[in-house]
């Protein structure tokens, strides 16, 4: 529960701008700038913050993460091919952008009490009672989310404020500590006002309500997930090296189960195979005969979105590498060291990595007054990526929704990929610039997604590049093997956001190739 104070307080718009400057030393605020608040620091939110014209907007990013995760490199960081910072970019590194490390609890919340710094506050007008809170769905896994029983009303967007709960604990009351009275810091919430709002909070990993998944499986959506996987992987190696461990226990500890046959699961299995055969067998020669990797998916084949010939190429390579593909497998339960398949067969494992889809963000589930898809709970957006008002059925004019947390009202659902989110971010940045210069949404061209194709790394200097779909813009082709791997590496090396990582990424690739991956555990 959030703590509330007996005084009803809110920050006025002028004070919001002064308050926002406390978050970052990079802020540069002009009186005639509009206030842009971006919720989220993923592919959508981070790119809007980078690309929007700072001469027109005073930008504030609200996110529990002070960094952007470059997801194509996450699998590489789990085994040490790249180090963690090669897959992150600091939000505070964006010039002229304010940053608030916190969770957006809601937009214009109807609460009787909020808490703010007294010198920036005034009385809050009376509000109607809020509707009952939505129940929390167990079908998603949000490891770093502070879920709060907050609700929203249909008219709350008119107040143009976002309630934020800090994602870090407040400092202790040192005076009380010195007096011998242990302090109990309060996690206070505060409001940030906006003229324009971009909702890019993304989605969470889906566990589909399967018992034990959220507790025992490792997910791979964030750099924290990659660190946890790497620590557990190295722990399995050290545990299996103990002299008291039996051969059966070694086979269990060194069986790595991957659930999900999409690009994330396939790339992790490929990186893991390379790590084992290029480094672990050399460093742990007594364990060479005990390793196994299994890739589970409910579909009969992996990489269902790729061309059939490329899927067959990947499956044949995995068969040669002795990576077992368990297509048509339905998992019904997960334990601390076993997973249960339909039919009650239990399979022991040392580490389980789960990458099977997305579940709606609890923040999106709580939003009221906006149209949502009944099945996915994603925000329905109009042709300019603006959410649809639930009462009027018309697109909003000052709110945008991009990335995994939205879907077009008219037309097919777009894939939940970095490519889509990046194109949405670029379009939104240009649209915001046009609106700030006096334009109208009606005069702006609608958003069109351009399919650039798909790529996936499959291990041992091999990759797949699929540009065979009819929706692809430009030339069409299918590539597999070393040439596709060169394209894969070249593209993502140039796509790295900052110059620091454009230098670090090829450097660590070279170090791993020459000296091997680091297996130090700390």
HELIX and SHEET records of a PDB file:
HELIX    1   1 UNK A   13  UNK A   20  1                                   8    
HELIX    2   2 UNK A   21  UNK A   23  5                                   3    
HELIX    3   3 UNK A   43  UNK A   51  1                                   9    
HELIX    4   4 UNK A   71  UNK A   73  5                                   3    
HELIX    5   5 UNK A   74  UNK A   79  1                                   6    
HELIX    6   6 UNK A   84  UNK A   87  5                                   4    
HELIX    7   7 UNK A   91  UNK A   93  5                                   3    
HELIX    8   8 UNK A  118  UNK A  120  5                                   3    
HELIX    9   9 UNK A  156  UNK A  159  5                                   4    
HELIX   10  10 UNK A  174  UNK A  178  1                                   5    
HELIX   11  11 UNK A  213  UNK A  216  1                                   4    
HELIX   12  12 UNK A  223  UNK A  240  1                                  18    
HELIX   13  13 UNK A  247  UNK A  253  1                                   7    
HELIX   14  14 UNK A  263  UNK A  275  1                                  13    
HELIX   15  15 UNK A  276  UNK A  280  3                                   5    
HELIX   16  16 UNK A  281  UNK A  283  1                                   3    
HELIX   17  17 UNK A  285  UNK A  287  5                                   3    
HELIX   18  18 UNK A  308  UNK A  320  1                                  13    
HELIX   19  19 UNK A  362  UNK A  366  1                                   5    
HELIX   20  20 UNK A  403  UNK A  405  5                                   3    
HELIX   21  21 UNK A  418  UNK A  436  1                                  19    
HELIX   22  22 UNK A  441  UNK A  443  5                                   3    
HELIX   23  23 UNK A  482  UNK A  495  1                                  14    
HELIX   24  24 UNK A  499  UNK A  515  1                                  17    
SHEET    1   A 2 UNK A   9  UNK A  10  0                                        
SHEET    2   A 2 UNK A 122  UNK A 123 -1                                        
SHEET    1   B 7 UNK A 189  UNK A 193  0                                        
SHEET    2   B 7 UNK A 161  UNK A 166 -1                                        
SHEET    3   B 7 UNK A  97  UNK A 107 -1                                        
SHEET    4   B 7 UNK A  57  UNK A  63  1                                        
SHEET    5   B 7 UNK A  34  UNK A  39  1                                        
SHEET    6   B 7 UNK A 196  UNK A 199  1                                        
SHEET    7   B 7 UNK A 399  UNK A 401  1                                        
SHEET    1   C 2 UNK A  67  UNK A  69  0                                        
SHEET    2   C 2 UNK A  88  UNK A  90 -1                                        
SHEET    1   D 3 UNK A 140  UNK A 141  0                                        
SHEET    2   D 3 UNK A 203  UNK A 206 -1                                        
SHEET    3   D 3 UNK A 358  UNK A 360 -1                                        
SHEET    1   E 5 UNK A 218  UNK A 219  0                                        
SHEET    2   E 5 UNK A 351  UNK A 354  1                                        
SHEET    3   E 5 UNK A 255  UNK A 259  1                                        
SHEET    4   E 5 UNK A 292  UNK A 297  1                                        
SHEET    5   E 5 UNK A 323  UNK A 327  1                                        
SHEET    1   F 3 UNK A 331  UNK A 334  0                                        
SHEET    2   F 3 UNK A 338  UNK A 341 -1                                        
SHEET    3   F 3 UNK A 345  UNK A 348 -1                                        
SHEET    1   G 2 UNK A 379  UNK A 381  0                                        
SHEET    2   G 2 UNK A 406  UNK A 408  1                                        
SHEET    1   H 3 UNK A 454  UNK A 457  0                                        
SHEET    2   H 3 UNK A 463  UNK A 466 -1                                        
SHEET    3   H 3 UNK A 478  UNK A 481 -1                                        
END                                                                             
